């Protein structure tokens, strides 16, 4: 299957940029999720720091799942 997207530039510049930068955003999303994971798992955190980072990671992931998106490498 072949899919073609077309944009009316410059009016749809923002949509165009979102479409062509999808892979970069996916990579950054994964890297940030892994950074949060590593902080939670390997860093010497206070209970409050641990709970805060875990809550942030849970919310971050939930926002993606709510849109049927998944954080994958």
C-alpha positions in Angstrom: 0.0 0.0 0.0 1.2 3.4 -0.9 0.1 6.5 1.0 0.7 10.1 -0.1 0.1 13.2 2.0 -0.3 16.6 0.6 -0.2 20.0 2.3 -1.0 23.4 1.2 2.0 25.4 2.1 2.5 27.8 3.8 -1.0 27.6 5.3 -0.5 24.0 6.6 3.2 24.3 7.6 2.6 23.2 11.1 0.8 20.0 10.0 3.5 19.4 7.4 6.2 19.7 10.1 4.3 17.3 12.4 4.1 14.7 9.7 7.7 14.8 8.7 9.1 14.9 12.2 7.1 11.9 13.5 10.1 9.6 13.8 12.0 12.2 15.7 9.2 12.6 18.1 8.8 8.9 18.6 12.5 8.6 19.4 12.4 11.4 21.9 9.3 10.0 23.5 11.0 6.6 23.9 14.2 8.1 25.2 12.4 10.3 27.8 10.4 7.3 29.0 13.6 5.3 29.4 15.3 8.1 31.2 12.4 8.2 33.7 12.5 4.4 34.1 16.3 4.5 34.8 15.9 7.3 37.3 13.2 5.3 39.1 15.1 2.0 38.9 18.7 2.9 39.4 19.1 6.3 41.1 19.2 6.7 44.9 16.0 8.6 45.4 14.0 9.7 48.4 10.6 8.2 48.7 9.1 11.5 47.6 11.4 11.7 44.6 10.5 8.1 43.6 6.8 8.7 43.9 7.0 11.9 41.9 9.0 10.4 39.1 6.7 7.3 39.0 3.6 9.5 38.9 5.1 11.5 36.1 6.0 8.3 34.1 2.6 6.8 34.7 0.8 10.0 33.5 3.2 10.3 30.5 2.4 6.8 29.4 -1.3 7.1 30.1 -1.6 10.2 27.8 -0.2 8.1 24.9 -2.4 5.1 25.7 -5.5 7.3 25.8 -4.8 8.2 22.2 -4.0 4.5 21.2 -0.3 5.3 20.9 2.4 3.2 22.4 5.9 4.1 23.5 8.2 1.7 21.6 11.7 1.9 20.2 
